[in-house]
Amino acid sequence: MEEYINLFEKIIEKTIPQVDYIDVRAGMSDNTSILMKDGKVDEINTGMSLGARIRVLKNGAWGFAYTTDLSKLNEITDTAIQLSNSLTGDVELSESEIIKDKVEVDVKIPFKDVSIEEKKKIIKEASDAASIDKVNSTTAGYSDGEINELFMNSEGSEIQTKTSKVRMALNASATDGEIIQFGHDSLGGVKGFEVIADVDIEEFGRKIGEKAVRLLDAEPAPSGQFTTIADPLLTGVLIHEALGHAVEGDLILQNDSILKDKLGEKIASDIVNIFDDASKRDGFGYYPYDVEGVKTKPNQLVKDGQLISLLNSRETASKLGMKSSGNARSIIADKPIVRMSNTFLQPGDNSFDELIEDVPDGIYLKGSRGGQVDTAKGIFQFNAAEGYLIKNGEISAPVRDVSLSGNILETLKNIDAIGNDFKLSVGFCGKGGQTAPVGDGGPHTRILNALVGGMG
């Protein structure tokens, strides 16, 4: 994107006398995606894309325009100026450091060095490995992308980034003729193809098929209040959904969060420490700078149970009297909104055995099959992928179709022991019609009096 720096400088110089602020963001990406159903390729998409957006601020109102044709930059700049001129608003930006930087992610195996045929072969290997007895269907998805981006603003920042991202996900469904159960897993990272190449693909696929089949023999889950152990993936979903969305500055400003006006208050038990960290290199939500050019760093949201920080863009930070946390995110064509990155519960010092040894009657929940949260009311419900009863400090019978629900603040206060292991998931989060890659996770976590529901 080096060749566009002079062009953008001219646009900014020409525009700044007419507006209060302007930023330009452009990117060139090379993407491949493959979808395979029951071992047969359903869809392959591959290609380059180029795009640029201009964003101007005048009289407290944004003007935003996007193009895939860089010869139309002057045209879209005029459109953005006209839009902001036609509006009035209350937008102000919090102060931000002026940054000139060039960042490139380390890649051992570039995606272009791996043929489509090789990629298809690996996905088929995973699908075939999952297709054990009683598995009636598999769906595998693969995507990779390399993107070069340039960000410049009228304050003097100039940031070039080159990142690579890859993800592979596999679903298997199994049936015994009466019920259907599912297995799912994914892997990926902000790296090159080595993320896939370094994994035992046969084992990855087989475990997914085995999970689906194993659940056919599981009993429907009991309902009631139990001491519950959540595995790292379900812990991540809990932290992401129950706390993460509720600390997003835009939801707080919209009166759509149970955590509005709770900064400085105790919202969880003393052992709870929660972070959002876009700078975490091994997280799927990694990015060095957000889309407003703010450098990312670990942001502790909850310290010893106390809410000490929020997630902000420059706009929401200004309204809340804070600094941007570097959480403005979007693809180039969309307007930036406040998003999580890598959100996790910090590990504690208990082994898994210590978490379960003094539980007389509990339930161990693993993985997630999705769920929903109402941030305004502070309530949530998630569906675990699988579960096991805990009897007298030991794992016993498997259970299926189990949900975990509750009140955000009560549940966070009921976390009474935290494991010493750690894992981040590889996933995507939807908000406001936009999708962003995220990592969420943590250790095994023990929650007292959790409301568990059987759906079978």
SVG drawing of the C-alpha trace seen along z (x, -y; Angstrom):
<svg xmlns="http://www.w3.org/2000/svg" viewBox="-37 -26 46 74">
<polyline fill="none" stroke="black" stroke-width="0.4" points="0.0,0.0 3.1,-2.2 2.3,-3.6 -1.0,-5.1 0.6,-7.2 1.2,-10.3 -2.3,-10.1 -3.9,-9.9 -1.7,-12.8 -3.0,-15.0 -6.6,-14.0 -6.1,-14.9 -4.4,-18.2 -7.2,-19.2 -9.9,-18.2 -8.8,-19.4 -9.6,-23.1 -13.3,-22.0 -13.7,-19.6 -12.6,-19.1 -11.0,-15.7 -10.5,-13.1 -9.1,-9.6 -8.5,-7.3 -8.3,-3.5 -7.5,-1.3 -6.8,2.4 -5.9,5.0 -6.8,8.6 -6.2,12.0 -8.8,14.6 -9.7,18.2 -12.6,20.0 -13.7,23.7 -16.9,25.3 -17.1,29.1 -20.3,31.2 -20.0,34.9 -16.5,35.0 -17.5,33.3 -16.5,29.7 -19.6,27.5 -18.1,24.1 -14.7,22.5 -14.2,18.8 -10.9,17.2 -9.8,13.7 -8.3,10.3 -10.3,7.3 -9.3,3.7 -11.2,1.0 -10.9,-2.4 -13.0,-4.5 -13.0,-8.1 -14.4,-9.3 -14.8,-13.0 -16.0,-14.7 -17.6,-18.2 -20.0,-19.9 -20.1,-16.7 -21.3,-14.6 -19.7,-11.8 -19.6,-11.6 -18.5,-8.2 -18.0,-6.9 -16.4,-3.7 -15.2,-2.6 -13.5,0.3 -12.1,-1.9 -9.2,-4.1 -9.5,-6.4 -12.7,-7.6 -11.1,-8.8 -11.8,-12.4 -15.4,-11.6 -16.0,-9.7 -14.2,-12.4 -16.7,-14.9 -19.6,-12.6 -18.3,-12.2 -18.0,-16.0 -21.5,-16.5 -22.9,-13.9 -21.3,-15.5 -22.4,-19.0 -26.0,-17.8 -25.9,-16.6 -25.2,-17.9 -24.3,-15.8 -22.4,-15.5 -19.4,-13.4 -16.1,-14.4 -12.9,-12.3 -10.8,-11.5 -7.1,-12.3 -5.0,-9.8 -1.3,-9.3 0.1,-10.2 1.7,-7.0 3.9,-6.2 4.4,-2.5 4.7,0.5 3.7,4.0 3.9,7.4 2.8,10.6 5.3,13.5 4.3,16.1 6.2,19.4 4.1,20.9 2.4,18.2 -1.1,19.2 0.0,18.8 2.6,21.5 -0.2,24.0 -2.3,25.1 -6.1,25.3 -5.7,29.0 -3.6,29.4 -6.1,27.3 -9.0,29.5 -7.1,32.6 -6.6,31.5 -10.3,30.6 -11.3,33.9 -8.9,35.7 -10.7,34.0 -14.1,34.8 -13.3,38.5 -11.8,38.9 -15.0,37.6 -17.1,40.0 -17.1,42.9 -20.0,45.3 -23.4,43.4 -22.0,40.1 -24.5,39.2 -23.2,35.9 -20.2,33.6 -19.7,30.0 -16.2,28.5 -15.3,24.9 -11.8,23.4 -10.9,19.7 -7.6,17.9 -6.7,14.3 -3.8,12.0 -4.5,8.3 -2.4,5.2 -3.8,2.1 -3.0,-1.6 -4.5,-4.0 -3.8,-7.8 -5.5,-10.7 -5.3,-14.5 -3.6,-14.3 -0.5,-12.8 -0.8,-9.1 0.4,-6.7 0.1,-3.0 0.8,-0.1 -0.1,3.4 0.2,6.8 -1.7,9.7 -2.6,13.3 -5.5,15.1 -6.6,18.7 -9.5,20.8 -10.8,24.3 -14.0,25.5 -15.7,28.9 -19.2,30.1 -20.4,33.7 -23.9,34.9 -24.6,38.4 -27.9,40.3 -29.1,43.5 -32.4,43.3 -34.2,41.4 -32.1,38.5 -29.4,36.4 -26.3,35.0 -23.5,32.8 -19.7,32.5 -17.8,29.3 -14.4,27.8 -12.3,25.2 -8.6,24.2 -6.9,21.2 -4.8,18.1 -3.3,14.9 -0.5,16.6 0.2,18.6 -0.8,22.1 1.5,23.5 -1.5,23.3 -3.1,26.0 0.0,27.9 1.2,28.3 -2.0,30.1 -2.8,33.8 -5.8,33.4 -6.9,37.1 -7.1,36.8 -8.8,33.4 -11.6,34.8 -11.9,38.1 -12.5,36.4 -15.3,34.4 -17.0,37.5 -16.5,39.3 -18.0,36.4 -21.2,36.5 -21.5,40.3 -20.7,40.2 -23.6,37.8 -26.1,40.3 -25.7,42.5 -25.8,39.6 -28.9,39.1 -30.9,35.9 -29.5,33.4 -31.2,32.7 -32.6,29.3 -32.0,27.2 -29.2,25.4 -25.9,27.1 -22.2,26.4 -21.0,26.2 -17.5,26.5 -17.2,24.8 -14.4,25.8 -12.1,23.1 -14.3,22.8 -17.6,22.4 -15.8,20.0 -14.8,18.0 -18.4,17.8 -19.6,16.8 -17.0,14.0 -17.6,12.9 -21.4,12.8 -22.1,12.1 -19.4,9.4 -17.8,8.5 -20.9,7.1 -22.0,5.3 -18.8,3.3 -18.9,2.0 -19.0,-1.8 -21.7,-2.2 -24.1,0.2 -23.5,-1.7 -24.3,-5.0 -27.5,-3.5 -28.6,-2.5 -28.5,1.0 -26.1,2.5 -26.6,3.7 -23.1,2.3 -23.9,-1.3 -22.6,-3.5 -21.0,-0.5 -17.3,-1.5 -15.4,-1.1 -18.1,1.2 -17.7,4.9 -19.4,7.0 -17.8,10.3 -16.1,12.4 -12.6,11.4 -10.8,14.0 -12.2,12.8 -9.8,10.9 -10.9,10.3 -9.0,8.9 -9.6,7.8 -6.3,7.9 -6.1,7.2 -2.3,7.2 -2.3,10.9 -0.5,12.5 -1.8,16.0 -5.4,14.9 -7.7,15.0 -8.9,11.5 -5.3,10.1 -4.7,6.7 -1.8,4.3 -3.8,1.1 -7.6,0.6 -9.3,-1.0 -8.8,-4.4 -5.1,-4.0 -5.1,-3.4 -2.3,-1.0 -3.7,2.0 -2.5,3.3 -3.9,5.5 -7.0,3.8 -8.0,5.2 -11.8,4.9 -12.3,6.6 -9.7,6.6 -10.2,8.7 -14.0,8.6 -14.1,4.8 -15.1,3.3 -12.2,1.0 -12.4,0.4 -14.6,0.5 -14.2,1.1 -14.2,-2.1 -13.6,-3.8 -12.4,-7.4 -16.0,-8.6 -17.5,-6.6 -14.4,-7.3 -14.9,-11.0 -18.5,-10.8 -17.6,-8.7 -14.6,-10.9 -12.1,-8.1 -9.4,-7.2 -10.0,-4.9 -9.1,-1.3 -8.4,-0.5 -11.6,1.4 -13.0,-0.4 -13.3,2.4 -14.9,3.1 -14.1,4.3 -13.1,1.3 -16.6,1.0 -18.3,0.7 -18.5,-2.0 -16.3,-1.3 -18.1,-0.2 -16.9,0.9 -16.0,4.6 -14.2,7.1 -10.9,8.7 -9.4,11.5 -11.5,11.5 -10.7,13.9 -10.7,14.8 -7.2,14.9 -6.2,18.3 -6.1,19.1 -4.2,21.7 -6.4,24.8 -5.9,28.0 -8.9,29.6 -8.9,32.3 -9.0,29.7 -12.0,28.0 -14.1,31.2 -12.8,33.0 -15.1,31.4 -18.2,31.2 -20.7,33.8 -23.4,33.2 -22.5,31.1 -22.2,30.9 -19.2,30.4 -20.0,28.5 -17.8,28.5 -17.9,26.4 -20.6,24.2 -23.5,24.5 -24.3,20.8 -26.6,18.8 -27.9,15.3 -27.6,12.5 -29.8,9.5 -27.2,6.9 -29.9,4.5 -31.6,6.9 -28.3,8.7 -29.5,12.2 -28.1,14.9 -28.6,18.5 -26.0,20.7 -26.1,24.2 -23.2,26.4 -21.9,28.9 -21.7,31.7 -21.9,32.3 -21.0,34.8 -22.5,35.3 -20.1,34.9 -20.8,37.3 -18.7,37.2 -15.8,35.4 -15.6,37.6 -16.7,37.3 -19.6,39.7 -22.4,40.2 -22.4,38.1 -25.5,35.8 -26.7,34.1 -28.8,31.0 -27.8,28.9 -28.1,25.2 -26.6,22.8 -28.6,19.6 -28.6,16.9 -28.1,13.3 -24.7,11.8 -23.9,10.2 -25.0,13.1 -23.1,15.6 -19.9,13.6 -20.2,13.3 -20.7,17.1 -17.4,18.0 -15.6,19.6 -12.6,21.4 -10.5,20.9 -8.3,23.4 -4.7,23.0 -5.1,24.0 -5.9,21.7 -7.3,21.9 -8.7,19.4 -11.3,20.3 -11.1,19.4 -14.4,17.7 -16.4,14.8 -18.7,12.4 -21.7,10.7 -22.9,7.2 -24.9,4.6 -24.9,6.6 -21.1,6.8 -18.8,9.8 -15.4,9.7 -12.8,12.4 -12.4,12.9 -10.8,15.1 -12.4,15.8 -11.5,18.2 -9.9,18.8 -9.3,21.7 -11.7,24.3 -14.1,22.3 -16.3,23.4 -19.6,21.6 -21.9,22.1 -25.7,22.4 -25.6,22.2 -29.0,22.7 -28.8,25.7 -31.6,26.7 -32.1,30.0 -33.6,29.6 -34.1,33.3"/>
</svg>
